[in-house]
Amino acid sequence: MDAFNYLSVMVSMVLGLGLTQLFAGIGNMVQVRRRVRFYWLHAMWILLMIGLHLQMWWSFWMMRGVQEWTYTGFAFVLLGPATLVIASHVLLPELVDGTIDAEQHYYDTRTVFFGLLAAAGVWALLIESVMGLRSLIIAFRLLQMFGIGMMVLCAWSTNRRVHAVCTFLVIAMLVTTTLLTRYRLGQTGLE
């Protein structure tokens, strides 16, 4: 077994924990659905988080090109998946007695949730250059910086229109970048 295959197991486990948490959270909310006050943006971000976990795992294939793995390099690689898992936990409301107001939870946790997503975005911006795979200066980085800016805006703003617009822009960015840069395993695009 080579180093990439060995280390990819841990990345897969961490991302798998995040997906498990999201799927279990959906299941829990369905079980107590009569006590859940649904909010469409919250539901959209749960689905987006599933997509972001899958995108991060799919993109990890790029790391097979790392020539020399170090402990600190691998710890840095794990920061991105760990940040998504923590953000997933923050996004899902606690299932306690009483009613779960998904809208209130979404806006109450927006600063931490979107702050974590901004941090994951900075990680994604840096990971390929830190690991020696691609230059930091490529056209795709502008799109990544735009995404980070949207996460910072959502962390700061309570304006529902801002959150709705940013959500649809993130969906468009995720779909577009997946098709242009990560549709096939190992594809990079937008150099």
C-alpha positions as CSV (number, residue, x, y, z in Angstrom):
1,M,0.0,0.0,0.0
2,D,1.4,3.4,-0.9
3,A,1.3,6.5,1.3
4,F,-1.6,8.1,-0.6
5,N,-3.8,5.0,-0.1
6,Y,-2.9,4.7,3.5
7,L,-3.6,8.4,4.3
8,S,-6.8,8.5,2.2
9,V,-8.4,6.1,4.7
10,M,-8.3,8.7,7.4
11,V,-9.6,11.5,5.2
12,S,-12.4,9.2,4.0
13,M,-13.3,8.3,7.7
14,V,-13.5,12.0,8.7
15,L,-15.6,12.9,5.7
16,G,-17.7,9.8,6.3
17,L,-18.4,11.0,9.9
18,G,-19.6,14.3,8.5
19,L,-21.9,12.6,6.1
20,T,-23.2,10.2,8.8
21,Q,-23.9,13.2,11.0
22,L,-25.8,14.9,8.2
23,F,-27.9,11.9,7.3
24,A,-28.6,11.1,10.9
25,G,-29.6,14.7,11.5
26,I,-32.0,14.5,8.6
27,G,-33.4,11.2,9.9
28,N,-33.9,12.7,13.4
29,M,-35.7,15.7,12.1
30,V,-38.0,13.5,10.0
31,Q,-38.7,11.4,13.1
32,V,-39.8,14.5,15.1
33,R,-41.2,16.4,12.1
34,R,-44.3,17.5,14.0
35,R,-42.0,19.4,16.3
36,V,-39.8,20.9,13.6
37,R,-40.5,24.3,12.1
38,F,-39.1,23.9,8.6
39,Y,-36.9,26.6,7.0
40,W,-36.0,26.2,3.4
41,L,-32.6,27.8,3.6
42,H,-31.6,25.5,6.5
43,A,-32.7,22.5,4.4
44,M,-30.8,23.8,1.4
45,W,-27.6,24.1,3.4
46,I,-28.0,20.6,4.8
47,L,-28.1,19.4,1.2
48,L,-25.2,21.7,0.2
49,M,-23.1,20.3,3.0
50,I,-23.7,16.8,1.7
51,G,-22.5,18.1,-1.7
52,L,-19.5,19.8,-0.2
53,H,-18.4,16.6,1.7
54,L,-18.7,14.7,-1.6
55,Q,-16.8,17.4,-3.5
56,M,-14.0,17.4,-0.9
57,W,-13.6,13.6,-0.9
58,W,-13.7,13.5,-4.7
59,S,-11.1,16.3,-4.9
60,F,-8.8,14.4,-2.5
61,W,-7.7,12.3,-5.5
62,M,-5.5,15.3,-6.4
63,M,-3.4,14.5,-3.4
64,R,-2.1,11.3,-5.0
65,G,0.4,13.6,-6.7
66,V,2.1,14.6,-3.5
67,Q,5.7,13.4,-3.7
68,E,6.6,13.4,0.0
69,W,4.2,13.2,2.9
70,T,5.0,14.7,6.2
71,Y,3.1,14.6,9.5
72,T,2.4,18.4,9.3
73,G,1.4,18.2,5.7
74,F,-1.1,15.4,6.5
75,A,-2.4,17.3,9.6
76,F,-3.0,20.3,7.3
77,V,-4.8,18.0,4.8
78,L,-7.1,16.9,7.6
79,L,-8.1,20.4,8.6
80,G,-10.5,20.8,5.6
81,P,-12.5,17.7,6.3
82,A,-12.5,18.3,10.0
83,T,-13.8,21.8,9.5
84,L,-16.7,20.5,7.3
85,V,-17.6,17.9,10.0
86,I,-17.7,20.6,12.7
87,A,-19.7,22.9,10.5
88,S,-22.2,20.0,9.9
89,H,-22.6,19.6,13.6
90,V,-23.2,23.3,14.1
91,L,-25.8,23.3,11.3
92,L,-28.0,20.6,12.8
93,P,-30.2,21.7,15.7
94,E,-30.2,19.8,18.9
95,L,-33.2,17.5,19.2
96,V,-34.5,18.4,22.7
97,D,-38.0,18.7,24.2
98,G,-40.2,21.3,22.6
99,T,-40.2,22.7,19.1
100,I,-37.2,22.9,16.8
101,D,-37.2,26.2,14.9
102,A,-34.9,25.6,12.0
103,E,-35.0,29.3,10.9
104,Q,-34.0,30.6,14.4
105,H,-31.3,27.9,14.6
106,Y,-29.9,28.9,11.1
107,Y,-29.6,32.6,12.0
108,D,-28.4,31.9,15.6
109,T,-25.6,29.8,14.4
110,R,-24.8,31.6,11.1
111,T,-21.7,33.3,12.4
112,V,-20.0,30.1,13.5
113,F,-21.4,28.0,10.6
114,F,-20.4,30.4,7.8
115,G,-17.2,31.2,9.6
116,L,-16.2,27.6,9.5
117,L,-17.2,27.4,5.8
118,A,-15.0,30.5,5.1
119,A,-12.1,28.7,7.0
120,A,-12.7,25.6,4.9
121,G,-12.7,27.9,1.8
122,V,-9.3,29.4,2.8
123,W,-8.0,25.8,3.3
124,A,-9.3,24.8,-0.1
125,L,-7.6,27.9,-1.6
126,L,-4.2,26.9,-0.1
127,I,-4.2,23.1,-0.1
128,E,-2.8,22.5,-3.6
129,S,0.0,25.0,-3.3
130,V,0.9,24.0,0.3
131,M,1.1,20.4,-0.8
132,G,3.2,21.3,-3.9
133,L,0.6,20.3,-6.5
134,R,-0.3,23.6,-8.2
135,S,0.5,27.3,-8.0
136,L,-1.5,29.5,-5.8
137,I,-1.8,31.9,-8.7
138,I,-4.4,30.4,-11.1
139,A,-7.7,31.7,-12.4
140,F,-9.7,29.3,-10.3
141,R,-8.5,31.0,-7.1
142,L,-10.6,34.1,-8.0
143,L,-13.7,32.0,-7.9
144,Q,-12.6,30.5,-4.6
145,M,-12.0,33.9,-3.1
146,F,-15.5,35.0,-4.3
147,G,-16.9,32.0,-2.4
148,I,-15.0,32.8,0.7
149,G,-16.3,36.3,0.5
150,M,-19.9,35.1,0.3
151,M,-19.3,32.9,3.4
152,V,-18.0,35.9,5.3
153,L,-21.0,38.0,4.2
154,C,-23.4,35.3,5.4
155,A,-21.6,35.0,8.7
156,W,-22.0,38.7,9.2
157,S,-25.5,39.4,7.7
158,T,-28.9,38.6,9.0
159,N,-30.6,39.8,5.8
160,R,-32.7,36.9,4.4
161,R,-32.2,38.1,0.8
162,V,-28.4,38.1,1.2
163,H,-28.6,34.5,2.5
164,A,-30.9,33.4,-0.3
165,V,-28.8,35.0,-3.1
166,C,-25.6,33.6,-1.6
167,T,-27.1,30.1,-1.3
168,F,-28.1,30.0,-4.9
169,L,-24.7,31.4,-6.0
170,V,-23.0,28.7,-4.0
171,I,-25.2,26.0,-5.6
172,A,-24.3,27.5,-9.1
173,M,-20.6,27.6,-8.2
174,L,-20.6,24.0,-6.8
175,V,-22.3,22.7,-9.9
176,T,-20.2,24.7,-12.4
177,T,-16.9,24.1,-10.7
178,T,-17.7,20.4,-10.4
179,L,-18.5,20.2,-14.1
180,L,-15.5,22.3,-15.2
181,T,-12.8,21.2,-12.8
182,R,-13.7,17.9,-11.0
183,Y,-16.2,16.0,-13.1
184,R,-13.7,13.3,-14.0
185,L,-11.5,11.9,-11.3
186,G,-8.2,13.7,-11.5
187,Q,-9.5,16.6,-13.6
188,T,-8.2,20.0,-12.7
189,G,-9.4,22.6,-15.3
190,L,-9.5,26.4,-14.9
191,E,-5.7,26.7,-14.7
